[in-house]
Amino acid sequence: MYILAEEGAIVELLGRFGLTYRLLAAGNPIPGSYWGDPEAGLVGDLLYALPATPLHSILHEACHWICMDQGRRDALQTDAGGDDAEENAVCYLQLLLADAIPDVGRARLCADMDAWGYSFRLGSALAWFEQDAADARDWLLGQGLIDRDNRPTWRVRL
């Protein structure tokens, strides 16, 4: 789950990509939330969340923004769109970005994703990442969003 102490790290992380993070006060509706409150929302280059928004939701929506092309980012209002290959890449990238947040990391984010109900053939997000996600990694490499050592390049898809 999202912990307020992580807010500064989230702002910094998303800012490296040019995405603005806006934490709303509890009780407000989240603009651009595809699934509804408390899931994160996207409108243009703004990502909205509440104190109760799960971290996996924040990272997932941020990774949609990172993985979409500029034309889709320019018109973005709630539905990130994309195909299955991009969706897999989004899930993969959000796990890599979790490692860049102090006291979070991939294992914690995988547990949160599993608890929320992400569904992977191998039964868990971590098993998928470690054993069945070569296509997602290849997609991210092909778009220049990660390097050969699985590190984010801090760029967005063109």
C-alpha positions as CSV (number, residue, x, y, z in Angstrom):
1,M,0.0,0.0,0.0
2,Y,1.0,3.6,-0.5
3,I,2.7,5.2,2.5
4,L,2.8,9.0,2.7
5,A,6.6,9.0,3.6
6,E,7.2,7.8,0.0
7,E,5.6,10.9,-1.5
8,G,8.9,12.8,-2.0
9,A,10.5,9.7,-3.6
10,I,7.5,9.3,-5.9
11,V,7.6,13.0,-6.9
12,E,11.3,12.7,-7.7
13,L,11.0,9.4,-9.6
14,L,8.1,10.5,-11.8
15,G,9.6,13.9,-12.3
16,R,12.7,12.3,-13.9
17,F,10.4,11.3,-16.8
18,G,8.6,14.7,-16.9
19,L,5.4,13.4,-15.3
20,T,3.8,15.6,-12.6
21,Y,2.5,13.8,-9.5
22,R,-0.4,15.4,-7.6
23,L,-1.5,14.0,-4.3
24,L,-5.1,15.0,-3.5
25,A,-6.6,15.3,-0.1
26,A,-8.6,12.3,1.1
27,G,-12.2,12.4,0.1
28,N,-11.6,14.1,-3.3
29,P,-12.4,12.2,-6.5
30,I,-9.4,11.3,-8.6
31,P,-9.5,12.9,-12.1
32,G,-8.7,10.5,-14.9
33,S,-9.0,7.3,-12.8
34,Y,-9.9,4.5,-15.2
35,W,-10.9,2.1,-12.4
36,G,-12.3,4.8,-10.0
37,D,-11.2,5.8,-6.5
38,P,-8.7,5.0,-5.0
39,E,-6.9,4.0,-8.2
40,A,-4.5,6.6,-9.7
41,G,-5.6,8.7,-12.6
42,L,-4.0,10.3,-15.7
43,V,-4.9,13.5,-17.4
44,G,-2.2,14.8,-19.8
45,D,1.1,14.9,-18.0
46,L,-0.5,14.8,-14.5
47,L,-0.9,11.7,-12.4
48,Y,-3.4,12.0,-9.6
49,A,-3.6,9.9,-6.4
50,L,-5.1,9.9,-2.9
51,P,-3.4,9.0,0.3
52,A,-5.2,5.6,0.0
53,T,-4.0,5.0,-3.6
54,P,-1.9,1.8,-3.7
55,L,1.6,2.3,-4.8
56,H,1.3,-0.3,-7.6
57,S,-1.5,1.8,-9.1
58,I,0.6,4.9,-9.1
59,L,3.5,3.1,-10.7
60,H,1.3,1.3,-13.2
61,E,-0.4,4.4,-14.5
62,A,3.0,6.2,-14.6
63,C,4.4,3.4,-16.6
64,H,1.5,3.6,-19.1
65,W,2.4,7.3,-19.5
66,I,6.1,6.4,-20.0
67,C,5.3,3.6,-22.5
68,M,2.8,5.5,-24.7
69,D,3.9,7.5,-27.6
70,Q,3.8,11.3,-27.6
71,G,0.6,11.5,-29.6
72,R,-1.3,9.5,-27.0
73,R,0.3,11.4,-24.1
74,D,-0.9,14.7,-25.7
75,A,-4.5,13.4,-25.9
76,L,-4.5,11.5,-22.6
77,Q,-7.7,11.6,-20.6
78,T,-8.2,8.6,-18.3
79,D,-7.8,5.6,-20.8
80,A,-4.1,5.0,-21.5
81,G,-5.0,2.5,-24.3
82,G,-2.2,0.4,-25.7
83,D,-2.0,-3.2,-26.8
84,D,-1.2,-6.4,-24.9
85,A,2.5,-6.1,-25.5
86,E,2.5,-2.6,-24.1
87,E,0.5,-3.7,-21.1
88,N,3.0,-6.4,-20.3
89,A,5.8,-3.8,-20.7
90,V,4.0,-1.5,-18.3
91,C,3.8,-4.2,-15.6
92,Y,7.5,-5.0,-16.1
93,L,8.6,-1.4,-15.9
94,Q,6.6,-0.7,-12.8
95,L,8.5,-3.5,-11.0
96,L,11.9,-2.0,-12.1
97,L,10.8,1.4,-10.9
98,A,9.8,0.0,-7.5
99,D,13.4,-0.8,-7.0
100,A,14.2,2.9,-7.3
101,I,11.9,3.8,-4.3
102,P,13.6,3.5,-0.9
103,D,12.1,0.8,1.3
104,V,9.8,-0.5,-1.5
105,G,11.5,-2.7,-4.1
106,R,10.2,-5.3,-6.5
107,A,9.2,-8.0,-4.0
108,R,7.0,-5.6,-2.0
109,L,5.4,-4.3,-5.2
110,C,4.8,-7.9,-6.5
111,A,3.0,-8.8,-3.3
112,D,0.8,-5.7,-3.6
113,M,0.0,-6.6,-7.2
114,D,-0.9,-10.1,-6.3
115,A,-3.1,-8.9,-3.4
116,W,-4.9,-6.5,-5.7
117,G,-5.6,-9.2,-8.2
118,Y,-3.2,-9.0,-11.1
119,S,-3.4,-12.3,-12.9
120,F,-0.3,-14.0,-14.4
121,R,0.0,-17.4,-15.9
122,L,2.6,-18.5,-13.4
123,G,0.4,-17.5,-10.4
124,S,2.3,-14.4,-9.2
125,A,3.8,-11.2,-10.4
126,L,7.3,-12.2,-9.2
127,A,7.1,-15.6,-11.0
128,W,6.0,-13.9,-14.2
129,F,8.8,-11.3,-13.9
130,E,11.5,-13.8,-13.3
131,Q,10.4,-16.6,-15.7
132,D,7.9,-15.4,-18.3
133,A,8.4,-11.7,-19.1
134,A,11.1,-11.8,-21.8
135,D,8.6,-10.3,-24.3
136,A,8.0,-7.4,-22.0
137,R,11.7,-6.8,-21.5
138,D,12.3,-7.0,-25.2
139,W,9.6,-4.4,-25.8
140,L,11.1,-2.0,-23.3
141,L,14.6,-2.5,-24.8
142,G,13.2,-1.9,-28.3
143,Q,11.7,1.4,-27.2
144,G,14.9,2.5,-25.4
145,L,13.1,2.6,-22.0
146,I,15.5,0.2,-20.3
147,D,19.1,-0.8,-21.0
148,R,20.6,-4.3,-21.4
149,D,21.2,-4.5,-17.6
150,N,17.5,-3.9,-16.9
151,R,18.0,-0.4,-15.7
152,P,15.5,2.4,-16.6
153,T,16.9,4.9,-19.1
154,W,14.7,7.6,-17.6
155,R,13.3,8.4,-21.1
156,V,9.8,8.1,-22.4
157,R,8.7,6.5,-25.6
158,L,8.8,8.8,-28.5
